[in-house]
Amino acid sequence: GSTVRAIDGIDLEIEAGTLLLVDADKGELIANPNAELLAEFQAQAAQQSTIAERELAQAHSLASTRDGARVEVVANVGSLADAFYAIKQGAEGIGLFRTEFMYLNRREAPSEEEQFDNYASIFEIMGDRPIVVRTLDVGGDKEIPYLNLAPEANPFLGSRAIRLCLDQPELFKTQLR
């Protein structure tokens, strides 16, 4: 499905209680739709719901190409909630556990115990399914103030990921333990 994220540059003055239709595929917002348009949108929503239910019912079947080649379907996750959702949607494992999300939006690095508990919870719900864990990958697009990284002209080539971990071995060792 499509997602409407924002309507930039538009000042909307819409009375409270006004019926609005959002067509995310076309990027349109329709105020006070007529009965015909409303019925059309309701029919589309019902059809999409039916398709989604059918797809979810098949989500736990093994995936393969039309010519029969087996395809492993795994999910990238950054949290326990992501892992639950992946299982619900039929993921056969975790292709990438993005551990950096444990380090974001906080004042200090997560403790070894906190990390252990987080990993253990995800491993438990994944059972025997495979999990690929990526060590801390921050810098560049994910800044963490408590790491005190110096500004860089090109942070994607600078102190990030394994280079950061090797520069701050205690941070890295805590995660590895």
C-alpha positions as CSV (number, residue, x, y, z in Angstrom):
1,G,0.0,0.0,0.0
2,S,0.9,3.6,-0.3
3,T,1.5,6.1,2.5
4,V,0.8,9.8,2.7
5,R,3.5,11.4,4.8
6,A,2.9,15.1,4.5
7,I,1.2,17.8,2.5
8,D,3.9,20.4,2.2
9,G,3.2,24.0,1.2
10,I,-0.5,23.8,1.6
11,D,-2.5,25.7,4.2
12,L,-5.7,23.8,4.7
13,E,-8.7,25.4,6.3
14,I,-11.2,22.5,6.7
15,E,-14.1,22.7,9.1
16,A,-14.2,20.2,11.9
17,G,-16.4,17.2,10.9
18,T,-15.7,17.5,7.2
19,L,-15.4,14.1,5.5
20,L,-12.0,13.6,3.8
21,L,-10.8,11.0,1.5
22,V,-7.1,10.5,1.1
23,D,-5.9,8.8,-2.2
24,A,-2.4,7.9,-1.3
25,D,-1.7,6.4,-4.7
26,K,-2.5,9.7,-6.5
27,G,-1.4,12.0,-3.6
28,E,-4.9,13.6,-3.4
29,L,-7.0,14.9,-0.6
30,I,-10.7,15.1,-1.4
31,A,-13.0,17.1,0.9
32,N,-16.7,16.3,1.0
33,P,-16.7,13.5,-1.7
34,N,-20.0,12.8,-3.5
35,A,-21.8,9.5,-2.8
36,E,-20.4,7.8,-6.0
37,L,-16.8,8.6,-5.1
38,L,-17.3,7.5,-1.5
39,A,-18.8,4.2,-2.7
40,E,-15.8,3.7,-5.1
41,F,-13.3,4.3,-2.3
42,Q,-15.2,2.0,0.0
43,A,-15.2,-0.8,-2.6
44,Q,-11.4,-0.3,-3.2
45,A,-10.8,-0.5,0.5
46,A,-12.8,-3.7,0.8
47,Q,-10.9,-5.2,-2.1
48,Q,-7.5,-4.3,-0.6
49,S,-8.6,-5.7,2.7
50,T,-9.6,-9.0,1.1
51,I,-6.2,-9.2,-0.8
52,A,-4.3,-8.4,2.5
53,E,-6.2,-11.2,4.3
54,R,-5.4,-13.7,1.6
55,E,-1.8,-12.7,1.5
56,L,-1.5,-13.0,5.3
57,A,-3.1,-16.4,5.2
58,Q,-0.3,-17.5,2.8
59,A,2.5,-15.7,4.5
60,H,3.6,-18.7,6.5
61,S,4.0,-20.9,3.5
62,L,7.5,-21.4,2.1
63,A,8.3,-19.0,-0.7
64,S,9.5,-20.0,-4.1
65,T,9.8,-18.5,-7.6
66,R,7.3,-19.6,-10.3
67,D,9.9,-22.1,-11.6
68,G,10.1,-23.7,-8.2
69,A,13.4,-22.2,-6.8
70,R,13.2,-21.9,-3.0
71,V,13.5,-18.3,-1.7
72,E,14.2,-17.5,2.0
73,V,12.1,-14.6,3.3
74,V,13.7,-12.8,6.2
75,A,13.1,-9.4,7.8
76,N,15.3,-6.6,8.9
77,V,14.4,-5.6,12.5
78,G,15.5,-3.0,15.0
79,S,13.3,-3.9,18.0
80,L,11.3,-6.6,19.7
81,A,8.1,-5.2,18.2
82,D,9.7,-5.5,14.7
83,A,10.5,-9.1,15.4
84,F,7.0,-9.9,16.6
85,Y,5.6,-8.2,13.4
86,A,8.1,-10.2,11.2
87,I,6.9,-13.5,12.7
88,K,3.2,-12.5,12.2
89,Q,4.0,-11.7,8.6
90,G,5.7,-15.0,8.0
91,A,9.4,-14.2,8.2
92,E,11.6,-17.2,8.2
93,G,14.2,-15.4,10.2
94,I,16.0,-12.1,10.7
95,G,18.2,-11.1,7.8
96,L,19.6,-8.1,9.7
97,F,19.1,-7.2,13.4
98,R,20.0,-3.5,13.4
99,T,21.3,-3.2,17.0
100,E,22.0,0.6,16.6
101,F,18.4,1.3,17.4
102,M,19.1,0.3,21.1
103,Y,21.6,3.2,21.2
104,L,19.4,6.0,19.7
105,N,17.3,8.5,21.5
106,R,19.0,8.1,24.9
107,R,21.6,9.9,27.1
108,E,24.0,6.9,27.5
109,A,24.8,3.6,25.8
110,P,22.7,0.7,26.8
111,S,24.2,-1.5,29.5
112,E,25.4,-5.0,28.9
113,E,22.4,-6.3,30.8
114,E,20.0,-4.2,28.8
115,Q,21.5,-5.4,25.6
116,F,21.5,-9.0,26.8
117,D,17.8,-8.8,27.7
118,N,16.9,-7.3,24.4
119,Y,18.8,-9.9,22.4
120,A,17.5,-12.7,24.5
121,S,13.9,-11.6,24.0
122,I,14.3,-11.5,20.3
123,F,16.1,-14.8,20.1
124,E,13.4,-16.4,22.2
125,I,10.5,-15.3,19.9
126,M,12.5,-16.2,16.8
127,G,13.1,-19.8,18.1
128,D,15.2,-21.8,15.7
129,R,14.9,-19.2,12.9
130,P,18.2,-17.8,11.8
131,I,19.2,-14.3,13.0
132,V,22.0,-12.1,11.6
133,V,23.1,-9.5,14.2
134,R,24.9,-6.4,13.0
135,T,27.1,-4.8,15.5
136,L,26.7,-1.1,16.2
137,D,26.5,0.9,13.0
138,V,26.2,4.6,13.8
139,G,27.6,7.8,12.5
140,G,26.8,9.5,9.3
141,D,23.0,9.3,9.2
142,K,22.5,8.2,12.8
143,E,24.2,10.6,15.3
144,I,24.5,9.7,18.9
145,P,25.5,12.7,21.1
146,Y,27.0,10.7,24.0
147,L,29.6,9.2,21.6
148,N,31.1,12.6,21.1
149,L,32.0,12.1,17.5
150,A,33.7,15.0,15.8
151,P,32.0,16.5,12.7
152,E,33.2,15.0,9.5
153,A,33.1,16.2,5.9
154,N,31.8,12.8,4.8
155,P,30.6,10.9,7.9
156,F,29.8,7.8,5.8
157,L,33.5,7.3,5.2
158,G,34.6,8.5,8.6
159,S,34.3,7.1,12.2
160,R,31.3,4.8,12.0
161,A,30.4,1.1,12.2
162,I,33.4,-1.1,12.8
163,R,35.8,1.9,12.7
164,L,33.9,3.5,15.5
165,C,33.8,0.2,17.5
166,L,37.6,-0.2,17.1
167,D,38.1,3.4,18.2
168,Q,35.9,2.8,21.3
169,P,36.8,-0.8,22.3
170,E,34.8,-0.8,25.6
171,L,31.6,0.1,23.7
172,F,32.3,-2.7,21.3
173,K,33.3,-5.2,23.9
174,T,30.2,-4.5,25.9
175,Q,28.1,-5.3,22.8
176,L,30.0,-8.4,21.9
177,R,29.8,-9.9,25.4
